[in-house]
């Protein structure tokens, strides 16, 4: 019965969704279009079409997530379909011991992989070109830089690499692909020896099957880890490996500038008044929304940005209501597949009070 109520309660239509977005320009300088960076993540960005990166940048997205495989895929049956050949792949940087016949591919599923759709071609080369262009007149030494967005030049942009399959195999290829950014000081990094930060235009965050031990034991941490939002309050055991000994560590922003988890289904019931209006014996709200807020508060206390993923995409009214719930409970970064709609929705929320003190 409750599920019927959930699916049947459509509420008022969101007419603003139909508004045209005037900031979309598929030109060369798309990063010059947005006036400000929005705290939203373009989830599985490579699925947004052939001009995916330009779309996200033209809308001012602060985080862009890319599903990443190491190709060619080992399954022999897929090789003819994918059309792999050594000429399709990027050559590892000089002094690299990596196999030059392998590269990083952008795609959500194996069937999506194509030899020409490399991470380098679709994302890293265009981002490097933008940063080179924005910093071409820079003569200052040290930490001075201009970021991806010309109108918001000091903002970092998060690049989330969702490592599919074996992150241990992907890891060295990702580090190798990042060398052009590292050599130009374009990446945010944390020096674990001196306990010091360098902030750059891009921050790289590994998610999916990213190996935590490799993130943790980097002397200079160029790749960070997407921590589990649901268990962020618990310490994590890093098992012994070739990278280092077993350790019990607390989550912190030096390891994980972001934490995310799939939104548990039970929190969809928080849109029903009964589930969020009753009071506890102390006179404070003791609700599902307050439980959600505790997760985001824990992250914020650690200096970590929070993000829920897996929010239902249809029906649209339910998706938008859940965006509302997550916004009202303190989520930092909206995870979305609907880039234009999300931008308009976030712009509509700008300057409004979340009423976070209700819990």
Secondary structure, DSSP 4 states (H G I P E B T S, - for coil): -HHHHHHH---S--GGGGS--TT---STTGGGT-SS-EEEEETTGGGG-TTHHHHHHHTTEEEEEEEEEEES-S-HHHHHHHT--GGGSPPPPTT--S-TT-EEEE-SSGGG--TT-BHIIIIIHHHHHHHHHHTTT----TT----S-GGGTT--EEEEEEE-S-HHHHHHHHHHHTHHHHHTT-B-EEETTTTEEE--SEEEEEEET--HHHHHT-SEE-EEEEEEGGGTTS-EEE--BTTB--EEE---TTT-SEEEEEPPGGGGGGGSHHHHH-B-TTSSB-SHHHHHHHHHHHHHHTT-EEEEE----SSHHHHHHHHHHHHHTT-SSEEES-HHHHHHHHHHHTT----GGG-
